[in-house]
Amino acid sequence: MASPKGVHMAEGREHADNISIMLMAFPHLFPADTNQWKPNVDRDPGRDTYAAPELWTNYADFYARAAQASKVAYNASRAQQGSAFKTFAIELRAACDSCHAAYLKADQ
């Protein structure tokens, strides 16, 4: 959707709108009983969680982060100019990266 020539706005806005909707639903995929993190065990990425236990102990923050990221994606879906879309895309990437840094356990 992005190239050296710029952003394909219709496609970019459509993807951003879908991301916004998914981010609204995302926190609901992590009810309290899904906290199954165990350190130093082999994990199956198809069924085991990579979410850190802190996700559940700081669930309000996790929920707020997803809601804020959803708003950024929504704003990108309404952008009229490629430069505005790119700014929102950078902001969305930062929101995703910061949430992963706080709540994703990749190793250990």
Protein Blocks (a to p, Z undefined) as FASTA:
>chain_A
ZZfkbccfklmmmmmmmmmmmmmmmmmmmcfklmccdehiacdfklpccbdfklmmmmmm
mmmmmmmmmmmmmmmmmpcbfklmmmmmmmmmmmmmmmmmmmpcfbZZ
